[in-house]
């Protein structure tokens, strides 16, 4: 899919608002300032593509996500966990913002396994680049740029809208809405366990019409049953019903969910990846994170 320019950036100064974000702490490296942003991971439990560049769905954000350390550079260089990489949506969002930069990404969750890591990397990069390059874009412009870069790269259809806000973010047909996953003033919510057994390329799903038909049918059933007041356990149970209707569930995923349910928990498959996320368990799955209400934000460098 070809890249599309973000033409409205020519008016960014006129549209910047008081909500623009400043760096928490700037560091100088080789005479250049550095800004760091963190975007949460996101687990999509139900989704249905809508048009060519969007989707409806139900997702929740995880405290573990992706950190992007950005500084201006003569040409764009991207690393992931210390290794050079051709990270297309990250390069794409910089191009749309009209800047070149050195971007060092640190992934706290598996990449390409259903945690929205590409969206988190792209959104965090946009936020950090906005500050360190002095772009003065407002938050909605940055989110839109990250979304378009994800769509053009074929790596996502809406994760960045979830990661921008945090919490449970959903659109079942009446527009995007959000609810908290935390109690009181805490930023992070309940602990979830997970295991990642591999990735399912998003593009391979989005390019298969038969698979998309199954996804849309299963999503409509899930949307009808969804209640914004659902507990995390009920949300995962809803997601598992959706997953089984899509035809995307592998034997390994099914066996893992069975083991969680046997232990008295609830689990679902992260869309789209061979990853199981569970709640109500203690030590059934090997890795842990917490759900969070924190969206993308600048952090100390």
LUMLUMFI-133653 format. One record per atom (N, C-alpha, C, O): residue in one letter; x, y, z. Coordinates in steps of 0.02 Angstrom, whole numbers, plus 50000, padded with zeros to 5 digits. Each point is the difference from the previous one (the first is absolute). Example, Ala and Ser with C-alpha at 12.3 -4.5 7.8 and 13.67 -1.06 7.14 Angstrom:
# LUMLUMFI-133653
A506604971650390/A499555005950000/A500455006050000/A500524999950033/S499305005449931/S500425005950003/S499615005550037/S500255005550008/
# end
This chain:
# LUMLUMFI-133653
X500424994150000/X499585005950000/X500445006250000/X500465000450041/X499425004349915/X500435005849994/X499935004750059/X499495000250033/X501045003549978/X499995004950054/X499585006049979/X500025002149942/X499615000750105/X499625006049987/X500265005650044/X500124999050060/X499965006849912/X500275005650039/X499475002750047/X499404999349987/X500835003650066/X499555002950050/X499955007549985/X500345004050031/X499234997749920/X500005006849973/X499815005250052/X500235005749996/X499364992450052/X499785005050049/X500565002250047/X499905004650040/X500694992149957/X500555002250042/X500255006949981/X500335003350041/X499524999049898/X500215006749981/X499665005350042/X500235005750004/X499214992450027/X499655004750043/X500084998450074/X499615002350041/X500914993849976/X500054997550068/X500085005650051/X499744999450056/X500625006049927/X500095005250049/X499355003450018/X499885001950057/X499684998849893/X499365003250012/X499544995750041/X499575002550036/X500534990949960/X499554995450034/X500284997450065/X499654996450036/X500985005149982/X500284997750063/X499615003150058/X499785005849996/X500134990350057/X499605002350056/X500414999850064/X500584998050000/X499115004350054/X500344999950064/X500144993050024/X500374999150048/X499334995949919/X500104993050021/X500664997349974/X500174994250015/X500215009649946/X500644997549975/X500454998250060/X499955002950054/X500484992149935/X500374997150056/X500725002249999/X500305000649947/X499995000650111/X500715001750005/X500374994250033/X499714996050035/X500935003749952/X500404994450025/X500055000350076/X500025005350030/X500004988850000/X500104999550072/X500725001950016/X500135004350042/X500334992549924/X500715001650009/X500354999349933/X499934994849967/X500445010250012/X500404999549939/X500714998150017/X500285002450049/X500014993249910/X500704998250006/X500345002049935/X499694999949947/X500935002050057/X500375001949940/X500514994549984/X500404998150044/X499594999449895/X500464994949976/X500345002649937/X499665001749952/X501014998550048/X500375002549942/X499745006849978/X499965001549940/X499875002750108/X499785006749985/X499275000549979/X499775005549985/X499874989050014/X499305000049979/X499554998150058/X500174995550039/X499255007849968/X499544998150054/X499674993349986/X499924998049942/X499904998550111/X499674993649995/X499345000350040/X499995002650056/X499484994749916/X499374999550035/X499754992849997/X500084996649949/X499635001150106/X499764993150005/X499255000150013/X499755003850041/X499894991949924/X499294999050011/X499864992750010/X500354995649974/X499125003050063/X499784993150013/X499274999349979/X499585004150019/X500284990749943/X499314998449982/X499834993150028/X500414995549996/X498995003750032/X499824993550027/X499894995049945/X499895001749942/X500154991950077/X499784994849954/X499245000049997/X499675003250040/X500064993349912/X499284999349996/X499824992949979/X500304997249955/X499205000050079/X499744993549983/X499305000949973/X499555002350035/X500364996049902/X499345000449969/X499654993450010/X500244994849977/X499195005450056/X499634993850013/X499464998849948/X499804994249989/X499965011149979/X499504999449946/X500165005549949/X500155005650019/X499824992749917/X500085005249950/X499644998149936/X499874994249986/X499965011049975/X499714999149934/X500245005649955/X499865005850015/X500504992749931/X500225005349955/X499415004149974/X499464997349986/X500645009250009/X499495004649975/X500315004349946/X500415004250014/X499394994749924/X500305003649945/X500714997649987/X500174994350017/X500235010049954/X500684998149982/X500525002350051/X500574997949997/X499235006450049/X500505002850045/X499775000750072/X500245004450037/X499294991449984/X499775000550069/X499684993550023/X499964995149962/X499825004950100/X499684994050027/X499565002050059/X500095005250030/X499444990449986/X499645000350063/X500274994550044/X500284995149975/X499645005650090/X500264994750043/X499995001850073/X499755005250020/X500534990350019/X500055000750072/X500724998150020/X500234994549984/X500125010150049/X500704998950017/X500135002550070/X499625003950028/X500934993750000/X500225002150066/X500765001249998/X500354996449964/X499895008550073/X500715001749998/X500384996750057/X499744999050054/X500894999449932/X500454996950049/X500565004850019/X500235003949958/X499974995850105/X500535004550023/X500654999049962/X500355004849986/X499814989049996/X500584998649959/X499845001749927/X499484998049974/X500965005849995/X499895002149931/X500655001049964/X500414995449997/X499695010549976/X500615001649962/X500245007050019/X499605004750003/X501054995950010/X500325006550011/X500365002049935/X500334995949968/X499595010450014/X500355002749941/X500455005850023/X499765004950027/X500884994349961/X500505005250017/X500205003349935/X500304996949956/X499545009550037/X500045003349935/X500455006250004/X499955003950047/X500504996849904/X500395006149994/X500085001749926/X500034995549958/X500015010950026/X500075002049929/X500634996949970/X500504999150034/X499474999449901/X500574997249964/X499955002049927/X499465001849976/X501104997849990/X500025001949929/X499584995249957/X499715001949950/X500274991850072/X499574995149966/X499714995450053/X500274999350054/X499174997649928/X499654995950049/X500354993350010/X500164996549952/X499975001950111/X500284993650020/X499564997350057/X499835003750046/X499984989949950/X499564997050050/X500324993750027/X500254995949963/X499745003550104/X500224993750031/X499434997450044/X499605003850026/X500394989649980/X499524996750045/X500394995550046/X500324995249979/X499665006450086/X500374996250050/X500744999549982/X500324994850010/X499945010649962/X500725000449985/X500204997949931/X500585001149981/X498974995949981/X500174997749933/X499685004549948/X499425002050007/X500954999549939/X499725003949946/X499424996549968/X500004993949992/X499505009949988/X499404997049972/X499675004649949/X500065006150005/X499594991049948/X499595003849953/X499294999650027/X499624995649981/X500215009150062/X499355000050034/X499555004749961/X499985006050013/X499654991349938/X499665004149951/X499535005250029/X500035005849979/X499534992550068/X499545005250024/X500365005650038/X499775005749999/X500784992650036/X500375005250035/X500345004749950/X499975006150007/X500354991049942/X500295004249948/X499465004149965/X500115005849983/X499304991150008/X499455003449967/X499745006050038/X499845005149971/X500114994250095/X499725005750038/X500505005850001/X499795005849998/X500864992750005/X500495005449995/X499955003649933/X500045006149996/X499874990049951/X499925002949934/X499395004549996/X500025005549972/X499444992350057/X499385004050001/X500085006450040/X499705005149985/X500694994550068/X500125005950041/X500545004549970/X500115005650024/X500224992149924/X500485004149965/X500665000750035/X500335005249994/X499884989650044/X500645000350037/X500394993649989/X499734994949979/X500925005450036/X500424994150003/X500294999750070/X500135005150032/X499974988749992/X500214999350070/X500324993250012/X499904995349962/X500475004450091/X500244993750028/X499484997750050/X499835003650047/X499904990449944/X499484997350043/X500244993350029/X500124995349963/X499955004550103/X500194993850034/X499394997550038/X499775003150048/X499984991149930/X499394997150029/X500184994550049/X500444995949988/X499205004050068/X500074994650048/X499314996950010/X499545003450024/X500394990249958/X499364996650005/X499954996250066/X500444996150017/X499025005250020/X499894996750064/X499544994049993/X499924996150047/X499785003149894/X499584994349984/X500254997049934/X500365003349964/X499444990650021/X500214997149936/X499755004149941/X499445002750001/X500974997849947/X499825003749939/X499684995249950/X500244994449990/X499225007849979/X499664995949951/X499614994350030/X499904994849967/X499875006050095/X499664994550035/X499335001950030/X499734996450042/X499995009349937/X499345001850023/X499985005250055/X499475001050030/X501095002349984/X500015005350051/X500025007049969/X500125004850035/X499774995749901/X500005006549968/X500675003550003/X500035006250003/X500514990049997/X500675003050009/X500185004749943/X500325005150012/X499474993449927/X500165004649945/X499645006650009/X500295005349987/X499084994550035/X499645006150013/X500305004050057/X500075006149996/X500124990350058/X500315003450057/X500655003349980/X500145005750020/X500274990849940/X500635002949978/X499895006149957/X500365005050006/X499154994649950/X499875005549954/X499725006150037/X500205005749986/X499344993150060/X499705005550037/X500505003350047/X500035006150005/X500374989850031/X500515002850044/X500515004149961/X500225005250023/X499964992349919/X500475003749957/X499715006749980/X500355005150002/X499024995049979/X499685006249979/X500005005150056/X500145005949990/X499694991950071/X499965004650056/X500695002850018/X500075005950012/X500434989649989/X500675002450017/X500295004549946/X500315005150015/X499584993149922/X500265004049945/X499675006949999/X500335005049984/X499044995450033/X499655006350002/X500355004950047/X500085005949984/X500134991650074/X500345004350049/X500725001449980/X500205005849999/X500184989149987/X500725000949990/X500155003849935/X500515003449994/X499034996149957/X500105003649936/X499625006549998/X500015003549949/X499644998350105/X499665006450004/X499435000849951/X499915005449971/X499704989350017/X499485000349950/X499375003750022/X499665003149960/X500194996650105/X499435003750027/X499334997349974/X499525003849994/X500454989749990/X499374996949980/X499584998550061/X500274998650054/X499075001649939/X499584997950056/X499944992450000/X500194996649953/X499545000850102/X499994992850011/X499594996349946/X500214994749976/X499235008150004/X499584996649951/X500364999549932/X499914995149964/X500495009950019/X500384999849938/X500524994550002/X500114996449951/X500225002850106/X500514994850008/X499684993049997/X500284995549968/X499155003650064/X499664993549998/X499794998449929/X500084994349978/X499655010649986/X499794998949931/X500604998249956/X499944995649957/X500625007750053/X500604998449961/X500234992950013/X500184996449954/X499825001650110/X500214993250018/X499524994949970/X500214994849975/X499145006650027/X499514995449972/X500114999149925/X499994994449975/X500115011049990/X500094999549927/X500644996349983/X500024996349950/X500495004650090/X500624996349988/X499894992550011/X500264995949963/X499365002350089/X499854993050013/X499594997049943/X500154994449977/X499355009150000/X499584997449946/X500414999049937/X499954994949966/X500475010150017/X500414999549940/X500484994150003/X500154996949949/X500095001650111/X500484994450008/X499644993350006/X500334994849997/X499025005250011/X499624993850008/X500104996750067/X499934993950006/X500235010150045/X500154997150066/X499465001250052/X500064997550056/X499435006449927/X499475001250049/X499455004249972/X500095003649950/X499324996050082/X499425003849977/X499685004150056/X499415001749995/X500954999950056/X499705004150052/X500304999350069/X499755003050047/X500794993249960/X500314999250066/X500195006750031/X499945000950060/X500295003849898/X500255006250028/X499455004150035/X500155003850046/X499234995549931/X499455003650033/X499894997450071/X499815003750045/X500304989849963/X499954996950067/X500595002250043/X499915002050057/X500694997749915/X500615001650037/X500065007450017/X500365001850046/X499305002449916/X500005007150016/X499615001550064/X500145004950034/X499364990949982/X499555001650055/X500104995750062/X499935002450056/X500234991249935/X500074995450056/X499324997650024/X499485002949982/X500524991850060/X499394997250026/X499684995149951/X500344997249957/X499015001750051/X499614996149952/X499725004949949/X499625004550017/X500564994749920/X499775004449947/X499594995849952/X500224994649979/X499205007850003/X499554995949960/X499605004249951/X499835005850013/X500014991249931/X499555002849950/X499614994249971/X500264996149959/X499125003250062/X499584994649975/X499505002449948/X499544996449981/X500565009749996/X499565002749948/X499745006950015/X499715003349956/X500374999050106/X499735006650020/X500555005050014/X499895004950035/X500714993949939/X500555004550013/X500464997550054/X499814995750040/X500795006949962/X500514997750047/X499865002750070/X499855005950009/X500214989650041/X499895001950070/X500514996450043/X500374995749976/X499665006350088/X500524997450044/X499724999250071/X499565003850021/X500704991250014/X499884999550071/X500644998150035/X500474997449969/X499565003950095/X500604998650040/X500064992650016/X499504996350003/X501125001650008/X500124993150024/X500275000150071/X500184994850027/X499845011150004/X500315000650066/X499485002250051/X499455002049984/X500774997550078/X499585002350056/X500325006050032/X500615000250010/X498995004750008/X500275005950034/X500485003949957/X499895001049940/X500675001150090/X500485004249965/X500584996249970/X500465003049972/X499534990450032/X500554996049973/X500015000549923/X499475000349968/X501134999850004/X500075000349927/X499974993149968/X499784999349943/X500454995650094/X500014993249972/X499484995750035/X499875000850060/X499844994649902/X499464995950024/X500214992950016/X500574998850021/X498994996349968/X500134993250020/X500574996849960/X500155001949943/X500174993250088/X500534996149967/X499694995049953/X499494996850015/X500835002349927/X499814994749953/X500624995949985/X500565002650000/X499344991149986/X500544995649979/X499944998749926/X499465000449971/X501114998149998/X499974998549928/X500574995549978/X500514999350035/X499394997749908/X500524996249967/X499935001349925/X499454999949973/X501115001349995/X500015001149927/X500344994149967/X500574998350016/X499084998649938/X500264994049966/X500165001349927/X500144995349962/X499845011050019/X500165001749931/X499535005549975/X499545002050035/X500605000449906/X499605005349971/X499594997749941/X500154995049969/X499335008750017/X499594999049940/X500045006749963/X499735004950026/X500584995449915/X500065006449965/X499325003249989/X499554996949972/X500385009450050/X499375003549992/X499795000349927/X499414999049984/X501065002249972/X499845000749929/X499704993549972/X499575000349957/X500674993950067/X499734993749975/X499284999050018/X499624996749964/X500175006250092/X499304999750021/X499585004949959/X499474998349975/X500785007950020/X499615005249966/X499954998949925/X499555002949968/X500884993050004/X499994998849927/X499584993949981/X499944998549941/X499774998050108/X499624993949987/X499265001550009/X499775000850057/X499854999549889/X499305001950004/X499584995050039/X499545002050036/X500604991649957/X499624994950036/X500095000850075/X499534999550039/X501105001949982/X500145001150071/X499655006350024/X499725000150054/X500295005249906/X499685006250019/X499254999150009/X499705003050045/X499994993049912/X499284998750007/X499854996650066/X499515001850034/X500904993349986/X499904996750064/X500105004850058/X499634999950049/X500885004349945/X500145004950052/X499415004850009/X499795001350056/X499955001249889/X499455004850004/X499384996850032/X499675003150042/X500184990749940/X499414996650028/X500094998850075/X499545001250039/X501054996549981/X500134998750071/X500015006550040/X499785000250057/X500465005149912/X500035006550034/X499305002750014/X499885002850054/X499674996549899/X499325002550011/X499674996650059/X499665003250040/X500454990349967/X499724996450058/X500315002750065/X499655000950049/X501015000349950/X500345002450059/X499775007150017/X499905001650059/X500025002649891/X499795006950012/X499305000150032/X499865004050045/X499714991549932/X499324999750028/X500024998150074/X499585002250039/X500914993649980/X500034997550068/X500415004550046/X499994999150061/X500375005749911/X500465004150039/X499635004850046/X499505003149981/X500764997550080/X499755004950048/X500615003850026/X500464996850026/X499565009849969/X500595003850023/X500174998750073/X500575001050021/X498954996850019/X500124998750071/X500284993150014/X500094998250058/X500044997949890/X500274993350009/X500645000050041/X500415004649994/X499684990350047/X500644999050034/X500524997749949/X499834998149944/X500805002150075/X500534997649956/X499894992749983/X500094998049942/X499714998150106/X499874992949989/X499444999149948/X500074995949954/X499405007850053/X499454999549952/X500215002549931/X499784997349950/X500645007850049/X500245002549936/X500424994849964/X499944999149940/X500504997450097/X500404994749970/X499574994249977/X500144997049947/X499355001350090/X499554994749979/X499645001949935/X499904995849956/X499895010550039/X499705002549939/X500504999549942/X499824997849945/X500805004150068/X500514999749949/X500144992949976/X500124998949941/X499874996450106/X500134993149981/X499434997349956/X500134996349953/X499265005550062/X499454998149956/X500085002849930/X499874996549950/X500365009750046/X500145003149935/X500564996349965/X499944998349941/X500615000450094/X500584996849969/X499824993249970/X500224998449945/X499394997750091/X499834993349975/X499575000449937/X500004995449960/X499655010250032/X499595000849940/X500375002549939/X499734999849945/X500895002550065/X500375002849944/X500384994949958/X500185001349943/X499944992850086/X500424995049967/X500745001350008/X500404996649968/X499795008350073/X500715001750009/X500324996250058/X500615000150007/X499004996650034/X500264996650059/X500414993949980/X499764995749962/X500855003850063/X500434994349986/X499924994850056/X499715001550052/X500554992649936/X499964994750052/X500365002250063/X499764998750055/X500825004449937/X500385002150059/X499625005350041/X500014999850061/X499675004849904/X499605005150035/X499424996750037/X499875001750058/X499794993749910/X499424996750031/X500224996050062/X499665000250052/X500894996349943/X500254996250057/X500195004550059/X499884998350058/X500415007549926/X500195004750052/X499395003050035/X499995000550061/X499515001449900/X499395002750029/X499664994650044/X499755001650054/X500254992349923/X499714994550040/X500354999550068/X499684998950051/X500985001849949/X500384999450063/X499835005750047/X499974999150061/X499925006849912/X499805005750041/X499314998950030/X499895001250060/X499654996649899/X499324998950024/X499974994450052/X499625000450048/X500804994549943/X500034994650050/X500245002650067/X499804997550053/X500635007649945/X500265003050062/X499525005350029/X500155003150051/X499284997849917/X499505004650026/X500055007149973/X499665004550026/X500764996649924/X500075006749971/X499615000749935/X499644995549979/X500445010349990/X499705001449935/X500565002449954/X500465003450022/X499504994749915/X500545001749954/X499715001149930/X499454997849984/X500945005649976/X499825001149931/X500635000349957/X500565000150026/X499345000149910/X500545000549952/X500085007349981/X499515003349982/X501104999350022/X500135006949980/X499975000449924/X500314996049965/X499335008950009/X499915000949928/X500505005149973/X499985005750023/X500464992749930/X500024993449969/X500684997050016/X500515002549977/X499504992250063/X500624996750016/X499864993450034/X499454998950026/X501044996749974/X499924993650034/X500195000950073/X500474996950026/X499155007550006/X500145002150068/X499364999250042/X499465001849977/X500624995750083/X499444999250046/X500115004750059/X500545000250029/X498945003649989/X500025004650057/X499464997650049/X499444998649980/X500745001150084/X499554997150050/X499935004550061/X500455003950016/X498994995450018/X499885003450063/X499724994950050/X499704995049980/X500405006450084/X499754995550051/X500434993950012/X499764995050026/X500875005449954/X500474994450009/X500625002450037/X500135006050005/X500254989250020/X500625001650035/X500524994849981/X500034994650029/X500385007249922/X500544995649979/X499824994949947/X500404995549986/X499015004949985/X499814995349947/X500395001649936/X500234995549965/X499835010950019/X500385002249941/X500645003650023/X500015002850055/X500514997049904/X500675001950026/X500145007550006/X500455001850038/X499195002549927/X500165007150002/X499425004150027/X499424997949996/X500755007850032/X499495004250032/X500075007349978/X500555002449986/X498895001050012/X499995007249995/X499365002350035/X499634995950026/X500265010649974/X499385002650030/X499615003949947/X500305002949955/X499054997050052/X499605004549959/X500105007150025/X500155001050059/X499755003849898/X500165006950019/X499525005049970/X499704998849948/X500235006850086/X499625005749974/X500455005149967/X499765005049973/X500904993950029/X500475004949972/X500034999249924/X500124994549975/X499785011049990/X500125000049928/X500715002049985/X500415000350046/X499745001049891/X500685001949980/X500195006450037/X499585004550009/X501054995950011/X500225005850038/X500765000749994/X500354995249985/X499885010950027/X500725001150004/X500254997850069/X499665000750050/X500944996449951/X500304997550062/X500715002650006/X500285002849953/X500024996250105/X500685002250010/X500484996549951/X499944994049989/X500525009849984/X500484997249953/X500534995950036/X500454997249968/
# end
